[in-house]
């Protein structure tokens, strides 16, 4: 089981590194566009690229943020429970999260397939939408694995 948890960690870390690189490139593009725009030579399609990049940053950073519990976490209520009840509470919320992210990931795969079949592209640069949708869908599936690993850690007393 430790090997599987390690693989899940590496997948979420890889997705986070991808998000970080994308965010850096997005910032460089925006700064460059602002500078060139002041000289009357804007970069065509910056808005579209930044929108695509923003989707990648949000979707790909989700699994690792969940792994390190870097999201908003309100636990003052949960801390009042006894340890066994806390374990059940954490496991139950993770099971609900797994169900949610499985549905989101599945629907994103369907949406990506529809976008691929229809050939829908962005208006200015004619960039296809489907790779971004597929990528975020895969990250939703990685998120379900992270939540599954959380359940394992809860019952191994390695969560808190």
N, C-alpha and C positions, 0 to 999 in steps of 0.2 A: 504493500500500500504506500510505503514511503517513496518508492520509485514513481508511482502515479502522481503523487502530490508534487514531486519534483518536476515532472513533466508539465503539470498544470501551472506551476510557478514560472517555468521557463516560457511557456506559451504567453502567459499574461505579461511577463517582463518584455518579451519580444514585441508584443502589441503596444506596450507603453513606450518603448524606444521608438517604434514607428510613429507613434503620436507625437513624441517630442521632436523628432526630426521634421515631421510635417509642420508642427507649430513654428519651429525656427525658420523653415523655408517660407511659411506664410508671412511671418513678420518681415523677413528680408524683402519679399515681393512687395508688401504693402509700403514699406519705407522707400524702396526704390521707385515705386509708382508715384508716391507723393513728391519725391524729389524731381523726377522726370516730368510730372504733371506741372510743376511750377515753372519748368522750362518750355512748356507747351508740347511735350512729347510723351503723353501717357502710354502706359503699357495696355494694349488691347486685351480685354478679357480678364483683367485682374479681379473684378467682382466675382466672376464665375469660378476662377481658380481658388479664391479665398473661401467661397461658399463650399466648394468640394472639400478643401483642406479642413475647414471647420468641422464638417461632418466626420472626417477621418479622425481628427483630434479627439472629438467627443466620444465617438464609438470605440476607438482603439485604446483610449486611456481608461475606460470603464473597468475591465477585468483587474488590472493591477491596482487601481484605486480601491477596489473592493477587497483585494487580497491584503493590502496594508491597512485597511479600514480608514482610508483617508477622506471618506465622505462624512457628511454631518451625521453624528451618531449621538442620539439622546439616550443615555442609559441611567439617568437618575431614578427613573421609575423601575427599571429592570433590576437594579442593584438592591432593591428592597426585598426581592424574592430570595428564597433559599437556593442553594447551588443546584439541586436536582430540578427545581422548577425553572431556573434560568437556562439550564441545558435544554429542556423541552421547549422553552420559549425561543431560544436561538435556533434550534433545529426546525421548529415549525415555521419561523419566518424565512429561513433559508429554503425550505421546501416550497413555500409560496413563491419566493423569488425564482426558484428553478422553473416552476410552472410558467411564470410570467415571461422569463427570458427565453424559454423554449418556444412559446407562442410567438414572441416578437421575432426571434431568429427564423423560425419556420416561415412566417409571413413575409419577412424581408427576402428570403430565398425565392418565394413565389413572386414577389414584386420584382426582384432582379431578373427573373426569367421572363416576366411579362415585358420589362423594359428592353431586354435583349431581343426578344421576338419582334417588338414593335420598332426597334431601331431608334428609340428616342434619344436625342442628343441636346446639349445645351445650345442656346440660340446663337451666341457669338463665335465660340471656338469650335463648335460641333463636337464637343467631348461627350462620350457616352456616359449615361448615368449608372448603368448596371454594375460596373466594377466596384463603385463606392457602396452601393446597396448590398452586394454580395459580401464585401469586406466587413461591413458593420454587422451583417447577419452572422458571419463566422465569429465575430467578437462576442455576439450575444450567446453563441454556443459555448465559447470559452468562459464567459461569465457564469454559465450554468455549472461548468466544471469547477470554477472557483467556489461557488456556493456549495457544491457537493464536498469539496475539500474542507470547507468550513464545518460542515456537519461532522465529518470524520474527526477534525480537530476538537470539536466540542466534546465528543464522546471519548476522546483520548486525553481529555483535560489539558489540551495545548492551545486552547482558543483564547483564554483571557490572560 
